[in-house]
Amino acid sequence: MFDYFPLHRLIFSVIILKLAAGFNPCNVDDSICMPLEDFEENCTCLLLSDGPINVTDDLYMFMTGYPIHMSYIKQTELQPLFRKKLDVRIPSSRFYEDTFDFPERLFQSMDIEENMAFFEADSSKIENVVNYLIENGLIRTKALSTKENRWCLEGECNAFVFETGIINRTQGIYSYTADLLEIIEYRGRSIVAVSNVSGKLSIPKVQQYECHNRCKVFYWNENSMCKKQCELRVKFDQIAMTSEMKRNFDFFIQSSTILNFRNKYKKYLS
């Protein structure tokens, strides 16, 4: 049988703390304010979850090895309105904290990519910012990447979208993508919260792992016979088994999109 772990432990194991390679929204809008953990070159504004940092003579920020005195970095505290609206709009963690058994070996048949970002920008440059998010793969679903009006209106966005990709029936590859995008405007400034998780699942590999585990207690001819019987059973139960795998995989992708974002930026959301 498979080895199992609670879903919430597995979700946090794929969290990516740094931004996607090459992604730097400060190149699009030089007034962007970034959290300290995401701060990049060319950024000049620090987004804070609470009060300002006390700047002293010996307080520096090091970027690519070079010290920058904190007096050159603007500090902006997150607006209470942004915090309140984000916590309401982003789906609650309690909807995704299910701990159903999830096979550890399933991860060996997965290809997962995750990206997220959180920053404040000039409202007049939001269209350029969204295009930049799409170009850099932080928004991947067709519904959001084509900028359908049902999700974004008058400079604000409120979307949690997920969709199935094209299934490669020859190789048995199933793909699924989830996008979270929140943009809230207030007095000429906009907060941007984005999280994307994309995954591919190899169904034949999962089936092979199941037969391997079921038959590993047998040796030689008995092992070979067990695997043949298992393969026949898998083919017979393929529709039901595949449907369950897909449901679990879909829920895992959706959960990762929400829980990992809330975990990384929790001090800005509560």
Summary of the structure (lengths in Angstrom):
residues: 270
radius of gyration: 22.4
end to end distance: 40.6
largest distance: 75.5
contacts: 803
relative contact order: 0.18
helix: 42%
strand: 29%
